[in-house]
Amino acid sequence: MTARRARSAEEEAEHLLQLYEDNVPAVLAILQSQLSSVASRAQMLLQLAGLTITVTGFSGASIARSGKPAAVLVVSGLVVVLIAASQSLGGILRIRWMTQLAPCSPRETVVAAIRLRDDKTRVFSRSLALLIVGLALYIGSVALLLLWNLPAQ
């Protein structure tokens, strides 16, 4: 059989439990590691967003003075970057403890952990896409600043 992505959290849970011979703590440790990876990437995304906001504090007025299109781009870029950061904070870095699950079977616990990981991964993907769009808008505004302030020849 060819390796493929699991079709559901249930299928993935079943596969992991088979691979690890029903060693639920080992499976949960793997999923915890994956959740930690998503959280660390979200922190990187927030650092980029923070850097963008900080740089705009220094250069935003200069960019805005270079023309309305540049001002619209810098403001739009900042808004999109802030939305990306907000999604990251609320959807990835928000704490939800696995121990808060109502008593359930080990298999149901693994499925819940997989769903949590998948939810956070989806939010990260959206946040990253928004951050890229926001940065592109911001770069567009900087490009306009640079192009419109070329010395006359």
C-alpha positions as a Markdown table, in Angstrom:
| # | Residue | x | y | z |
|---|---|---|---|---|
| 1 | Met | 0.0 | 0.0 | 0.0 |
| 2 | Thr | 1.2 | 3.5 | -0.8 |
| 3 | Ala | 1.7 | 6.0 | 2.0 |
| 4 | Arg | -1.0 | 8.7 | 2.0 |
| 5 | Arg | -2.4 | 11.4 | 4.3 |
| 6 | Ala | -5.0 | 10.1 | 6.7 |
| 7 | Arg | -8.5 | 11.0 | 5.7 |
| 8 | Ser | -9.7 | 11.9 | 9.2 |
| 9 | Ala | -8.5 | 12.4 | 12.8 |
| 10 | Glu | -10.0 | 9.0 | 13.6 |
| 11 | Glu | -8.0 | 7.3 | 10.9 |
| 12 | Glu | -4.8 | 9.0 | 12.0 |
| 13 | Ala | -5.4 | 8.1 | 15.6 |
| 14 | Glu | -6.0 | 4.5 | 14.7 |
| 15 | His | -2.8 | 4.4 | 12.7 |
| 16 | Leu | -0.7 | 6.0 | 15.4 |
| 17 | Leu | -2.1 | 3.6 | 18.1 |
| 18 | Gln | -1.2 | 0.7 | 15.8 |
| 19 | Leu | 2.3 | 2.0 | 15.2 |
| 20 | Tyr | 3.0 | 2.5 | 18.9 |
| 21 | Glu | 1.2 | -0.6 | 20.0 |
| 22 | Asp | -1.5 | 1.3 | 21.9 |
| 23 | Asn | 1.1 | 3.2 | 23.9 |
| 24 | Val | -1.1 | 6.3 | 24.4 |
| 25 | Pro | 1.5 | 8.4 | 26.3 |
| 26 | Ala | 4.0 | 7.9 | 23.4 |
| 27 | Val | 1.3 | 9.0 | 20.8 |
| 28 | Leu | 0.3 | 12.0 | 23.0 |
| 29 | Ala | 4.0 | 13.0 | 23.3 |
| 30 | Ile | 4.3 | 13.1 | 19.5 |
| 31 | Leu | 1.2 | 15.2 | 19.2 |
| 32 | Gln | 2.4 | 17.5 | 22.0 |
| 33 | Ser | 5.7 | 18.0 | 20.1 |
| 34 | Gln | 3.7 | 18.9 | 17.0 |
| 35 | Leu | 1.6 | 21.4 | 19.0 |
| 36 | Ser | 4.8 | 22.9 | 20.3 |
| 37 | Ser | 6.1 | 23.2 | 16.8 |
| 38 | Val | 3.0 | 25.1 | 15.7 |
| 39 | Ala | 3.2 | 27.4 | 18.7 |
| 40 | Ser | 6.9 | 28.2 | 18.0 |
| 41 | Arg | 6.1 | 29.0 | 14.4 |
| 42 | Ala | 3.2 | 31.2 | 15.6 |
| 43 | Gln | 5.7 | 33.1 | 17.9 |
| 44 | Met | 7.9 | 33.6 | 14.9 |
| 45 | Leu | 4.9 | 35.0 | 12.9 |
| 46 | Leu | 4.2 | 37.4 | 15.8 |
| 47 | Gln | 7.8 | 38.5 | 15.9 |
| 48 | Leu | 7.6 | 39.4 | 12.2 |
| 49 | Ala | 4.3 | 41.2 | 12.8 |
| 50 | Gly | 5.9 | 43.1 | 15.7 |
| 51 | Leu | 8.9 | 44.1 | 13.6 |
| 52 | Thr | 6.6 | 45.3 | 10.8 |
| 53 | Ile | 4.7 | 47.5 | 13.3 |
| 54 | Thr | 7.9 | 48.8 | 14.8 |
| 55 | Val | 9.4 | 49.7 | 11.5 |
| 56 | Thr | 6.2 | 51.4 | 10.5 |
| 57 | Gly | 6.5 | 53.6 | 13.6 |
| 58 | Phe | 9.7 | 55.0 | 12.2 |
| 59 | Ser | 9.0 | 55.1 | 8.5 |
| 60 | Gly | 5.2 | 55.1 | 8.2 |
| 61 | Ala | 4.9 | 58.9 | 8.1 |
| 62 | Ser | 7.5 | 59.2 | 5.3 |
| 63 | Ile | 5.8 | 56.5 | 3.3 |
| 64 | Ala | 2.4 | 58.1 | 3.7 |
| 65 | Arg | 3.8 | 61.5 | 2.6 |
| 66 | Ser | 5.0 | 60.0 | -0.6 |
| 67 | Gly | 1.5 | 59.7 | -2.0 |
| 68 | Lys | -2.0 | 58.4 | -1.4 |
| 69 | Pro | -1.3 | 55.0 | -3.1 |
| 70 | Ala | 1.6 | 54.4 | -0.8 |
| 71 | Ala | -0.4 | 55.5 | 2.3 |
| 72 | Val | -3.2 | 53.2 | 1.4 |
| 73 | Leu | -0.7 | 50.3 | 0.9 |
| 74 | Val | 1.1 | 50.9 | 4.2 |
| 75 | Val | -2.2 | 51.2 | 6.2 |
| 76 | Ser | -3.7 | 48.1 | 4.4 |
| 77 | Gly | -0.5 | 46.2 | 5.0 |
| 78 | Leu | -0.5 | 47.0 | 8.7 |
| 79 | Val | -4.2 | 46.1 | 9.1 |
| 80 | Val | -3.7 | 42.7 | 7.4 |
| 81 | Val | -0.5 | 42.1 | 9.5 |
| 82 | Leu | -2.5 | 42.9 | 12.7 |
| 83 | Ile | -5.3 | 40.5 | 11.6 |
| 84 | Ala | -2.7 | 37.8 | 11.1 |
| 85 | Ala | -1.2 | 38.4 | 14.5 |
| 86 | Ser | -4.6 | 38.5 | 16.1 |
| 87 | Gln | -5.5 | 35.1 | 14.6 |
| 88 | Ser | -2.2 | 33.7 | 15.7 |
| 89 | Leu | -2.7 | 34.9 | 19.3 |
| 90 | Gly | -6.3 | 33.8 | 19.5 |
| 91 | Gly | -6.3 | 30.6 | 17.5 |
| 92 | Ile | -2.8 | 29.2 | 18.2 |
| 93 | Leu | -1.4 | 30.6 | 21.3 |
| 94 | Arg | -4.7 | 30.5 | 23.2 |
| 95 | Ile | -4.3 | 27.8 | 25.9 |
| 96 | Arg | -6.5 | 24.7 | 25.9 |
| 97 | Trp | -5.4 | 21.9 | 28.2 |
| 98 | Met | -5.8 | 18.3 | 27.1 |
| 99 | Thr | -6.6 | 17.5 | 30.8 |
| 100 | Gln | -9.8 | 19.5 | 30.5 |
| 101 | Leu | -11.3 | 16.8 | 28.4 |
| 102 | Ala | -14.2 | 15.0 | 30.0 |
| 103 | Pro | -13.3 | 11.4 | 30.9 |
| 104 | Cys | -13.1 | 9.5 | 27.6 |
| 105 | Ser | -11.3 | 6.5 | 26.1 |
| 106 | Pro | -7.6 | 6.7 | 25.3 |
| 107 | Arg | -8.5 | 6.6 | 21.6 |
| 108 | Glu | -11.0 | 9.5 | 22.0 |
| 109 | Thr | -8.2 | 11.5 | 23.8 |
| 110 | Val | -5.8 | 10.9 | 20.9 |
| 111 | Val | -8.5 | 11.9 | 18.4 |
| 112 | Ala | -9.2 | 15.1 | 20.4 |
| 113 | Ala | -5.5 | 15.9 | 20.4 |
| 114 | Ile | -5.2 | 15.4 | 16.6 |
| 115 | Arg | -8.2 | 17.7 | 16.1 |
| 116 | Leu | -6.7 | 20.3 | 18.3 |
| 117 | Arg | -3.4 | 20.1 | 16.3 |
| 118 | Asp | -5.3 | 20.3 | 13.0 |
| 119 | Asp | -7.3 | 23.3 | 14.1 |
| 120 | Lys | -4.2 | 25.2 | 15.2 |
| 121 | Thr | -2.4 | 24.2 | 12.0 |
| 122 | Arg | -5.3 | 25.6 | 9.9 |
| 123 | Val | -5.2 | 28.8 | 11.9 |
| 124 | Phe | -1.4 | 29.0 | 11.4 |
| 125 | Ser | -1.8 | 28.5 | 7.7 |
| 126 | Arg | -4.4 | 31.3 | 7.4 |
| 127 | Ser | -2.3 | 33.6 | 9.7 |
| 128 | Leu | 0.8 | 33.0 | 7.6 |
| 129 | Ala | -1.0 | 33.7 | 4.3 |
| 130 | Leu | -2.4 | 37.0 | 5.8 |
| 131 | Leu | 1.1 | 37.9 | 7.1 |
| 132 | Ile | 2.6 | 37.4 | 3.6 |
| 133 | Val | -0.2 | 39.5 | 2.0 |
| 134 | Gly | 0.3 | 42.2 | 4.6 |
| 135 | Leu | 4.1 | 42.2 | 4.1 |
| 136 | Ala | 3.6 | 42.4 | 0.4 |
| 137 | Leu | 1.3 | 45.4 | 0.7 |
| 138 | Tyr | 3.9 | 47.0 | 3.1 |
| 139 | Ile | 6.7 | 46.3 | 0.6 |
| 140 | Gly | 4.6 | 47.8 | -2.1 |
| 141 | Ser | 4.3 | 51.0 | -0.1 |
| 142 | Val | 8.0 | 51.1 | 0.5 |
| 143 | Ala | 8.6 | 50.6 | -3.2 |
| 144 | Leu | 6.4 | 53.5 | -4.1 |
| 145 | Leu | 8.3 | 55.7 | -1.5 |
| 146 | Leu | 11.5 | 54.8 | -3.2 |
| 147 | Leu | 10.3 | 55.1 | -6.8 |
| 148 | Trp | 8.5 | 58.4 | -6.3 |
| 149 | Asn | 11.5 | 60.0 | -4.6 |
| 150 | Leu | 14.0 | 59.3 | -7.3 |
| 151 | Pro | 16.2 | 62.3 | -8.1 |
| 152 | Ala | 15.1 | 64.2 | -11.2 |
| 153 | Gln | 17.3 | 63.6 | -14.3 |
